[in-house]
Amino acid sequence: MSGFFSALHEVSKRPGGTFSLAAVALILFVAIAAPLISPYAPNAIAPANRLMAPSLSHLFGTDQLGRDLLSRLIYGSRVALGASLSVIGISLTAGLALGMTAALSPRPVDLLVLGIFDIVTSFPSVVLALALVAVFGPGLSNLILLVSIVFIPHFGRVARAQTIAIRNSPYIEAERVLGAQRWRIVLHHVLPNIIGPIFVLACMDIPVVITIEAGLSFLGLGVRPPLASWGNLLNDGYTYLDQSIWPAIFSGLALIIATLGFSLLGEALRDTFDPKLRRGL
């Protein structure tokens, strides 16, 4: 536990570290405590209050159906965070498995895995995610699964490179000489030594996933209404921009804070755990 707080202290000393920790902590708190802090039900319709400006009764105003915008933004944080963490978890696990398998397998298997990675990464991430969701249909579960496929090569290549760098290390050779099974070498020596850089990479990919989810939802290919999503809210704000600017402003600010917070956190973690990448060196 002391090591965890020491790492947080180091992160806070990096440029943007304090802001990133505060922003990420705020988003986590809002997502977890949404039912407790939301002033209204996120889908409660009140046509008489449609497109209201911010007031004491509705701090962020209302949307085109009279729903409280603050409440929908609060519940939208659950969708953004849940989708991004699910995508990162699935793609990181699959990427680790494929990357380490490729690095520790015979050359034909390595080339096959690399070929699959090359096929997926030959398309821009957003374009491939858009195409897959358009083919298989919108919805949160489809979005999570299909965007995860897009990110698997991202983690797989790093896992493969890190595994290749340590697979011939003296302590690995010593384990082989002592007759250790391959699964033991992988779990006790390879995985602990490569998980650090991949964890940092995962933190830096969270804002990318958040923006992809918001972009697909904005286009109507992601989260389906009435489920609150920052992308849906931004689309509603754009549609009714001539009547009220508040939905577009507040949903855009939520996306900015989330993406900036996680991006700066990833950079601060990188600088903290890899001295070679520290600024100024």
N, C-alpha and C positions, 0 to 999 in steps of 0.2 A: 504493500500500500504506500509506503514511503517513496518507493521508486516511481509510482504513478504520480504523486503530487510533485515530486522533483521534476518529472518530465513536463507537467503542466506549468511549473514555474519557468522552465527553460523556454517553453513555447511562448509564454507571455512576454518574454524579453525580446522576441523577434519582432521585426517590423510588421505591424498588423496583427500580431499574436493576441494581444488583449482584446481587440475588436472581434477577431475570429472566435475566440473562446466565448465571449459574451453573446455573439450572434448565434452560435451553435447551441449554447446552453439555453438561450431564449426559445429557439425553435423546438428543441427537445422538450422543454417544459410545456410549451403551448400544445404540442402534439399529444403529450401524455395526459395533460390535465384538461383537455378540451371539454369534456362534459361538465367539469366543475367551473370553468372560467367563461364559458360561452354564455352571453346574456340571453340568447334566444335559441330555439331549435333552428338548425341550419336550413331546413326546408320549409319552415313555416311561412306560408304565403299570406300577404296582406295587401291586396290590390290598391287599397286606399292610400297606402304609404309608398307607392312605387316611385323609384328614382328620387328619393329625398336626399337633401344635402346633409352633411354631418350635423348632429344635434345631440342634446343630452340624452334623448331616448335611443338614438342610433348613432353611436360615436363615429362610425365610418360611413353613415348613410345607408341607403337601401338600393337594391337592384331593380330590374324592370318588373319583377313580380312582387315587390315589397318585402323581400327577404332581407334580413339584417346582414349587411355586408361584413361586419366584424366577425359575426358567428360563422359565416361561410369561409372567411379567410382562416379562422382558427381551425375549422375542420379540414380545410384544404391543406393545411400543414401536415395533417395525418396522411393524406393521400401522397403528397410529395415525398415525405420522409419514408413512409412505408414502401412506396414503389421503388425509391432509390436504394434503400437498404436491402430490399428483396433482390433487386437486380444485381447489386454488387455482391451479395452473398452467393447467389447462384453462379454468376459468372466467375467469381473468384475461386469457388470450390472446383468448378469444372475446369477452369484454366490451370489451376495448380495441378490437378490430376493429369491433365493432358500434357502440360509442359514438363512435369517430372517424368512421366512415362516416355515422352519423346527423347529426353536427355539420357535416360538410363536404358533405353531399348536399342536393338540393332539398327543399323543405318536405314534399312527400308522402312521401318516403322517411324523413325524420326522424319524421314522425307515425306511420308504420307500425312503425318500430323501437320507438318509445316505447309504442305500443299493445301490442306483444309483451311489453315489459318490465312494463307495467301488469298484464297478464294473469297473468304469473308471480308478481309481487310481491303480488298481491291475496290470496294464500294465505300463511299463516305458514310460515316456512322448514321447520320440523320437520314440520308437518302435510303439506306438499306432498312432502317427501322420503319420509315414511312412506307416503303414498298411491302414489307412483311405484314405490317398491321393492316394495310389496305387489302392484302390478299386474304388474310385469315380473319379479318373482322376486328372492330373496336371492342373495347372492354378492358378493365383493369388487369384481369388475369392474363389475357392474351398479350397485353402491352408488356407486362413484367417478363413473361416467358420469351417473347420475341426480341425485346431489347437486351435481355441477358445473352442471347445468342450472339448479338452484335459485339458484346464486350468480352466474350470468352477469349478470343485471340489476343486481346490486349494484355490480359493477365497471363495467358499461356506462354507468350513469347518471353516475358520477363522471368517467369518461373523456369523455363527451359534454359535461358541464359545463365541464371543464377546457379542452377543445378550443375550445368556443364562446368562452371567456374570452380566448383568445390568437389566434384565427383572423384577427382584424382588426388585429393588432399591426403596428407600422411595419416590423419586419424581415420579417414574412410578406408584407406588401404589396410590399416591395422585391424579395423573391424572385420574386413573381409578375410584377412589371414587368420583371425581368431574364430572364423566360421560363423559369424553373425548372419542371420537371414536378411534377405533384401528388404523385407517390410520393416525390420527393426532399424536398419540403416536409414531408410527413408524417414520413418517417424521420429527417430531419436537424434538424427544428425543432419539430414538434408533439410527437412521441413523447418526446424527451428532456426536454421541459418539463412533461409531465404524469405521467411514470412515478414521480416521487418520492412524491406523495400516494397513488398507487395501491399502491405498494410498502408503505407504512405501513399502508394499509387491509388489504392481504393478510396482514401479520403479525398484525393484530388479528382477522382472520377464521379463522386457523389453529385457535385453541382452540374456536371455534364448530363447525368441521368435526369436530374430535376428539370433541366431545360428541355431535354428531349420529350419527357412526359408532358410538360406544359405545352410544348409546341404541337405535339400530336393531339392533345386535348383541345387546343385552340383551333385546330383544323377539323375537329369533330371525329378524329380517329383514335382517341384515347379514352379517357374516363367518360362514361355516359352520364348525362343529366338524369336525375337531379343531384347525383353525388357531387359534392363540392370539390372542385379542383382549381388551382390557380390559373391553369390554362383556360378552363371554361369561363372563369370569372373575367379573365382578360378579353376573351372573345365577346362576352356580353358587354363589357365596357366599350369595346371597339364598335359594336353594333349600335349602341345607344350613346355614342360619344357626343352627338349633337344635342342630347337632352340632359346628360349628366357626365361630368368628367371623373367623378369620384371612383366608380368601379375600376376604371382603367388605371387610375393613379395608384390606388391602394394595392391592387393585385400586382401591378408592376413593381411597386416598392417591396412587396413580400418576396418576389422572385429575385430582385437585386440583392436584398439582405441575405437570403439563403445561399445564393450562388457565390456571392462575395465572401461570406463567412466561411463556407466550406473550402473555397479555393485558397484563401489565406491560411486556413488551418493546415491544409495539405502542404503548402509551401513552408510553413513554420515547422511542421513535423519533419519535413525533408531536411531542412537546415539543422534541426536539433539532432537527428539521428545519423546524419551523414556529414561529418566535418569537412569532407572534400568539396561539398556543395555550398558551404556557408558563404554568404555574401561577403565580398571584400577580400577573399582569398584568391 
